[in-house]
Amino acid sequence: MKRNVRFFILVAVCFILSFTLAAEEGMIPLSELGKLDIKTLGFQIESKDLYNPNGVGLIDAIINLSGCTASFVSCDGLLMTNYHCAFDSIQFASSTENDYMKDGFMASDRSKEIPARGVTVRVIESYSDVSAQVLGVIKKGMPYSERAKAIDKKIKDMVVDTEKKFPGRRAEVSEMFIGKTYILFVYTYLKDVRLVYAPPRSIGEYGGEIDNWSWPRHTGDFSFLRAYTAPDGSSADYSKDNVPYHPKKYLQVDPEGVKEEDLVFILGYPGSTFRHRTSYYLAYEEEYRLPFIADLYEFIINVLENRSKVDRNLEIKLSARLKGLWNTMKRNRAQINGLKAIGLHEKRRAEDNALQAFVDKDPKRKEKYGHVLGKIEEIYEQKKKDAQGDLILTMLRRNSKLFNNAYTVYEASIERKKKETDREAAYMDRNFKLTREAIEVDIKNYDEVTDKIIFKDLLLRAANIKNNKRIPAVDNLIKDGDTGKAIDAFVENAYKVSRFNDASYMMSLFDKPTEELKKLSDPLVQFAIELYPSYQAKKERDKEQEGQLDELFSSLIDVKKEFLGRDFVPDANSTFRLTYGHIRGYSPADAIYYKPFTTLHGLLEKHTGEPSFDAPKRLFDLYRSKDFGRFSVPGLNDISVAMLYNTDTTGGNSGSPVLNAKGKLVGLNYDRVYGATINDYAWNEDYSRSIGVDIRFVLWFLDKFGNAQHLLKEMNIL
């Protein structure tokens, strides 16, 4: 992997201009941390305090929490993360009798902590560059689909071998530059995670979807969990005999907080960015994938929200799914608007043209790279043609729970017969328990009425595909008679007969051979069997395109470096990164300026008594008492609730600690402003702002509202 820390930003007509570490853009990978001259940036710690391969650094306190980020804040495995990162666990444990979503949850002592269902912890132990080993499986003349499969199998082989060498650890190979560099990470892997504290939803999600992706924000988006191990310190499933995990490092919480223009930095696991992709990729995103998903999710949201009004039990059941759908839908809409507003596709096309002109100037360069951009364009033109059918196939499994259960059972019967590293990842021994547990969670939250409506809608969308990319199994449903009536009849019968909403029945089918499953009279199993060839064809097509793009992007990286005369860091890919910036407001439009802090006074001003803005009465009483103590903002006689800063973040940074120049915890990252949703494609200091909950609000709330002084003591605050 290239070891350099210079970055690039996109500008209107020029291809890419360089900038140094004095700028705030960039998600710096683990391999570069030791090379940062952080003193010149304003840090008051040493580089080795960030990451010390021969000792302990801040990195040892930062974890991947099932796709979010969290951090240890005590020597006994206490974790701090966002409320929304623990939301699924809170929802799963809630009922009308124990409504932890409405009332919040607090374990007064460790014996009262409850399992955080589906949550796991990963802490980095080591990393190594394995690019040569991964790319060594490629043979000259190998078909592209075989190339992609060979790389995939090699990665799985390495993961399985590594986990055999390090029992209880988790291994992952991450592609840093597409088709070019691969890093093997080894993690401590903890499976017993318990819920310790969560505020009421009226605080943890204050502002709801109205305020989501926006500023000013007043959300108390925080929660606490605890990681446990077996008594001998090894990773173990939940057991009453387990003991708190003792991390190598935990963060010191700074109750003094921060002020405007203070340097802050974030350590975490950002999801995915796409800043090195071509204009052809952006056109596919803007014209096809983003709007398809946004439109579909808007429909599903309306279905679920109407159903949630029936009773509180259904509202609890559907809440986690609704939250995820809203978040994705609103982000996609914002990204579409943002891409169009700044004309990013056109700008990137100009950059592609500039690169092509550079390639064409030199005969040797043209011979080696002249085809690259043209071939990438061809692939994305084909993706556009396949988009409707491919997206519907993906969404059928993602959004129709009953059908997905049937398909998973059938696919598992085929995959589980294969050698471990030839299987799809979900069916490998290392993942299969998690796959089954995820289905059990879905069944607990299953609602037949909404599932039928969504399944029927997706089948109708499939029936209305206009090009030659139709889905044969769907056509077989409607070959006789009226399309709507045929689909209605199939869906009504399927949901009347099917037992895939029964968890024990589902689990028993995982032991059945394929031939026995084929004999089942369940209409959804039979439909899954008919659809299986379409999913396999899509998978093969994806592998073919993946193999081509791996090779093409590898060449694209090389020629970009020639053109720029410099290296650049890879896009975010859920691996550990550092980003830094300053507490800073911004101006999103003419004559508007947003300050970088919001207050408790502002939170209560928003109160309407409606679900999104229904502040607890006790919060008003506490505000009137003005008992803010050491957590008061100097000069304000108020509490800071949320803060704004110009660090470079994306999905996965939720729950990431916001640290001050001394490396102390001053907040938790949880969102971006509306205009910054296009950070995934291009970053700009003018509009790129991230949002975090201020640690002063968290500590004050625990003390005065939550009566959770035991947690403050554990964090050395009292």
Buried (B, 14 or more C-beta within 10 A) or exposed (E): BBEEBBBBBBBEEEBBEBBEBEBBBBBBBBBBBBEBEBEEBEBEBEBBBBBBEEEBBBBBBBBBBBBBBBBBBBBBBBBBBBBBBBBBBBBBBBEEEEBBBBBBBBBEEBEEBBBBBBBBBBBBBEBBBBBEBBBEBBEEEBEBBBBBBBBBBBBBBBBBEBBEEBEBBBBBBBBBBBBBBBBBBBBBBBBBBBBBBBBBBBBBBBBBBEBBBBBBBBBBBBBBBBBBBBEEEEBBEBEEEBBBBBBBBBBEBBBEBBBBEBBBBBBBBBBEBBBBBBBBBBBBBBBBBBBBBBEBBBBBBEBBBEBBEEEBEBBBBBBBBBBBBBBBBBBBBBBBBBBEEBEBBBBBBBBBEBBBEBBEEEEEBBEBBBBBBEEBBBBBEEBBEBBBBBBBBBBBBEBBBBBBBBBBBBBBBBBBEEEEBEBBBBBBEBEBEBBBEEBBBBBEBBBEEBBBBBBBBBBBBBBEBEEEEBBEBBEEBBEEEEBEEBBBEBBEEBBEEBBBBBBEBBBEBBEBEBEEBEEBEBBBBBBBBBBBEBBEEBEEBBBBBBBBBBBBBBBBBBBBEEBBEEBBBBBBBBBBBBBBBBBBBBEBEEEEEBBBBBBBBBBBEBBEEEEBBBBBEEBEEBBEEEEBEEBBBEEEEBBBBBBBBBBBBBBBBBBBBBBBBEBBBBBBBBBBBBBBBBBBBBBBBEBBBBBBBBBBBBBBBBBBBBEBEBBBEBBEBE
